[in-house]
Amino acid sequence: CIYSIFFFVFMPYLGVEANLGLEYATSNYTVLGVKTTATMLSLDLAPRLKVQFPLTNDLRIFAYAGPTLSYNFIYNEKVGDRDAEDMKDIKDLHFYFNFGGGLQYQNYRLRIGTAMGLGNVDDNDNGPDMTINKPICISFDYLF
């Protein structure tokens, strides 16, 4: 993940964090004994409400929550040795609700979070509704 983060403080412990990021994700899993690989490249825009509390002069604890708008440039899924035809109907634009928290020491930040899909991503009206939930993500950031 490559993210650009902007933080605007409204009150001493409350603010809005705006994230613009490019995310590449891949996952491998087995369905009925067949190896499946999914790959996704997306651009994310995530404004978040952030609350933070100082523990010491240099150490803060924080939590955040908010929506994410994600545009998928690439979404491929291979089942065995061939492309999964039913994944061609995945919408390019996804909405998520993300939340998480972490610790910040000076300009170093350790955070953990996840995002839950909010809408149907299947463009095929005949199929069942499908959402995409992002896995739990642990990241170490440096803030310039």
N, C-alpha and C positions, 0 to 999 in steps of 0.2 A: 504494500500500500504506500502511496505517496500522497500526503495530505498537506494542505495549507490551512492554518488555523488562525482565526481572528477572534479576539475576546474583547467584549465591551462590558464594562462594569457599570451597573446601575446603582447598586448599594454595596456596602463593604463586602458582603458575603454572597451576593446574587448578581448574575450577569447573563449575557447571551454569548454563546460560542458559535461561530460560523465555520463549518468545515467544507472545503472543496477538495475532493480527492479522486485519484485514479486507482482503481482496485483490480487486481488480477487474482483470481481464485481458481483452484482446481481441486477436484475430489475424486477419489477412487473408491468404489464400493462394489459389492457382489450381490446380484439379484438372481435368485434361483440357480446359483452356480455359475452365472455368466458375469465376467468382469465388466464393469461399466465405468467410464471416465467422463466427467463433466468439466468443462472449462468455460470461464466467464471473464470478460474484461468490461468494466463499467466505470462511468463517471458519476460520482456521488456529490450531491449538495445536501448538507445536513445542518440546519440551524438548530441549536440546542439551548435549553435553559440549563444553566449551571449554577450550582450552589457549592461554596467552598468554605472551609473553616480552618484557621491556623492552629496547628498543634504546638509549633515553636516558631521562632522568627523565620526560619528557612523551610519548614516542613508544613505542608497543607494536605488535608484530605478533601476530596471533592466527589460530587455525584452529578450526573447529567441525564437529560431525557429530551426527546424531541423527534420530529419527523425526519425522514430521509427521502429524497427524490433521487432515483438511480436510473441512469440511461445505459443500457447494455449495448456496447459496440459489437461484442462477440458472445455468443452462447452456443457451444457445441456439446453434444453428448454422443459418445460412441458406446455401442453395446457390442461387446466382442470385438470383431474386426470391422464393423460397419457403422455408419452414422444412424442415429435414432431418428427415423422420419417423423415421429409424433412430436419431437421437440422443435420442429420448424415453426410451430404455431405459438411459440413463447413470445409474449409482448416485449418490446424493447424498453418500455417505461414502467418502472416498478415503484411502489410506495412502501416504506417501512416505518415502524416505530422503533427507535433505538434508545437504549438506556445502558448506563454503566457507572463506573466510578474508579477511584484510584488514589494514588499518592503523588504529590509533587514536591521535590526537593530542589530548591532554587530553580534552575531551568530544565531539570530532568524530571520526566513524568513517567510513571508506570500506571497503566490503566487496563481495565478489563471491561468488556461490554458485549452486547449482542444486538441484533435487529430482527424484529418479527415482521413478516409480510402482512400488509394490510388489504391487499386486493387480489382479485383473480388475475393471474398472469397468463392464463391460457386464452389465446386468441380464437380458438375453435369453439363456436357456440354449442356444438353437439357434445363436447366432452365435459367431464366433471370440472368443477372449480378447483384451482390449484394455486397455492401460495408458495413463496420461497422464503424460508427463514435462514438467516445467516448464522453460522456457528459462533460460539463464544470466541472472542478475539482478545488476546493479551498482547499489548504493545508497549514498547519502550520508546519514548519520544524525547527529543531535545528541542526546546523552544528558543528561537533566536530573538 
